[in-house]
Amino acid sequence: MYKVGIPRSLAYFVYLPLWKTFITELGHEVVESPPTSRDILDRGVKEAVNDACIPIKLYHGHAAHLAGQCDLLFCPRLVSVRKHGDFGSETFCPKFLGLPDMVRLGLKDLPPLLDTRIDLKPFGSGNWEVARDIGQRLGNSMARCRRALRLGMAAQRSFRSLCQQGMLADAALEAVFNGVEPTRQTGTKQDITIAVVGYPYAIYDPYINAGLIKILQQQGVKIVTQDMLSERELNRQNRKLPKTLFWYFSNRAVYGGLHFMSEGQADGLIHVTAFACGPDSMVDRLLEIEAKRHGTPYLPIAVDEHTGEAGVRTRVEAFLDMLRYQRRRR
Amino acid sequence: MIKAYLGVDVGSVSTNLVVLNEQGELLAAKYLRTNGRPIQTVQEGIQKLGSEIASQIKIVGCGTTGSARYLSSMIVGADIVKNEITAHAIAACHEFENVHTIIEIGGQDSKIIILRDGVVTDFAMNTVCAAGTGSFLDQQASRLCIPIEDFGGYAAKSTNPVRIAGRCAVFAESDMIHKQQLGYNLEDIVAGLCEALVRNYMNNVGKGKEILAPVIFQGGVAANFGLVQAFNKYLGFDVVVPRHHAVMGAIGAAYLAREAVGMKGRSSFKGFDLEKIDFKTTSFECKGCSNACEVVQFFENKNLVARWGDRCGKWELQVS
């Protein structure tokens, strides 16, 4: 039995149910790093290469935190999960492709990495090749892998379905693993719906986005994100663009924004973007142009390691005031 | 006794207070330097206002805005706390009909607000970079030994502004030094700096915004004629600088207070005798988790009335 560490960053917020369940069902123990703290961020900023984006630095911090607590670090090379895009060539952002190498070279005293290549483009949506590779490395039988994968996929499906019922991904993860009553977004009366799009690791990590989601909820906002939409709803947006982007998460963010704007389901659109993110220089501009075309109020929130709550709060309050004044006028 | 409304705008560089009457006319205004001591500055400002006009008026509503809006709301007893974007927009809309664009440049931030039919439709603020804001101008003026008040005068005398890189304050400064060592005269360098700041503002804050006249230019920096001139030149038409440009945020807060009290009934304003109350803040580092939040405690006459600064909400205490 191995202890397998999973850093709480990047793909964590999207694929945890699948891989955590899979590894647990193979009879191993999963150790997750704690939610991002100043400590973890500082450590990541110190260890990672200087020109990496904040999420990648953060990942280094989480990985460093797990060193010494696990026998293996789960750090797959995420290449692609589907055949999509103009040439069927959609991948993850280049930093995901090089992540295991970056982590291995950047951090000392790390346990060996479970750096299985996840490249599903040629296989449709099957995760079997990946599961078999991980299972082999962990010394499990094929039969056990098959069963564990089945359970992992089931966990992933229930996670996706909770998200699609309107739960935020972090709450849905809670619900899947800790059996917490699936609380939908409630609380104070919600008079405004805002679509928050961007990368899952920017939206669902409250430390890095300076509490954006909490601030919105305190102000009586109902939040919808791209992760609450089904693949079909998202992919339908594809034909509205002259050309798709190259990157998986970027396409999801843009499709999500387009969906909420064209369906008129959101009063405003917020794009959470991480400082020094290359793909976001395209995503942000695309969303800005589309928001103008749709007449949807648009607020980009750029976060970096120095982002204070005050700056985010001022912008969000002003944005909500604007929406409420506009509504009152109508 | 005239019914009046108090607006307080505590920013990084200046603290502004205004008193408006029911009709929105300005009865008194104070423009003070915050000097890193927001609590004392607000107390001092209220005190000064009080000695001028307390005998003739009764404050029936009070609003605060600016980056220290929550802190100052607790000092004065505000009826409404609003972000500075909304406050500036409200003020401009009351002063001018049919405003389409507001350019606001303050001590450490700059913003653009786009309005159509009296409603804000878009806005942007500068990001972490403070190039092109009041603080940078202050710093350059003192380096050149020009009183900041005369800065605009120098720019106005220029006949041939030199080109200065305005992308970043650090580069702008080294570029200015370079030009000055080559022998360009001061007037042209100052005017060049103003134009560089306007270019920077338009490329960052104003990027992608539809800037239509009338454009209102407000904030402390609007006092600088050099920048007004540079904006006029860049836009190809004249920007409008309101009479009370430096205190527009506070005016907006006062208008918002009038609205808020209308719904709420009565004001929480503590009165002009604030100097008798002892306000104090202390802070400590929470040891609860590795976030090590710095929690601020706010005391009024030795009573703890509020606490903030923690990310998890464990210490949060808001007595209003």
Interface residues (C-beta under 8 A of the other chain):
Chain A: P34 S37 R38 D39 I40 P206 Y207 G211 E288 P297 Y298 A302 D304 H306 E309 A310 G311 R313 T314 R315 E317 A318 F319 D321 M322 Y325 Q326 R329
Chain B: S67 K82 N83 E84 I85 T86 D117 G118 V119 V120 T121 D122 F123 M125 T127 V128 G208 C289 S290 N291 A292 R311
